[in-house]
């Protein structure tokens, strides 16, 4: 199997899973779920679906349970919709990248604020 095929399959799976999750009752009731990407193993037996949640830690736990509970149904839906011989097992993994990026941005904001404050205090020296 070529990597181009795997790339196309990953994109197709992501698109189909996103569409199917819109129909899951309560998926965005508490916190907003975003699928951030997919990763397909080289043997195409496991598809890792990465997601992030805008909300509290409790919202994140709810989403994890909801996704895990619906993984089998989503996989069966993929079998029906895509008519593929093999559909990989779906494993949902939380993606911390958005949180890390936000944390880094907060640090940069604090540094900028401290630099601005230091510039104001230094004033002209004669």
Residue pairs with C-beta under 8 A, 6 or more apart in sequence:
1 44
6 40
6 42
6 44
9 40
9 44
10 38
10 39
10 40
10 47
11 38
12 82
13 38
13 40
13 47
13 49
13 78
13 88
14 35
14 37
14 38
14 49
16 77
16 78
16 81
16 82
17 35
17 49
17 74
17 78
17 90
18 35
20 74
20 77
20 78
21 27
21 33
21 35
21 70
21 74
24 66
24 70
26 66
27 33
27 63
27 66
30 55
30 56
30 58
30 59
30 62
31 53
31 54
31 55
31 56
31 59
31 60
31 62
31 63
32 53
32 54
32 55
33 51
33 52
33 53
33 63
33 67
34 51
34 52
34 53
34 54
34 98
35 49
35 50
35 51
36 50
36 51
36 52
36 95
36 97
36 98
37 49
37 50
37 95
38 47
38 48
38 49
38 50
39 47
39 48
39 50
40 46
40 47
40 48
40 88
41 47
41 48
41 88
44 86
44 88
45 86
45 88
45 89
46 88
46 89
46 91
47 88
47 89
47 90
47 91
48 91
48 92
48 93
49 67
49 90
49 91
49 92
49 93
50 92
50 93
50 94
50 95
51 63
51 67
51 92
51 93
51 94
51 95
52 94
52 95
52 96
52 97
52 98
52 99
53 59
53 60
53 63
53 94
60 94
64 92
64 94
67 92
68 92
71 89
71 90
71 91
71 92
74 90
75 87
75 88
75 89
75 90
78 84
78 87
79 87
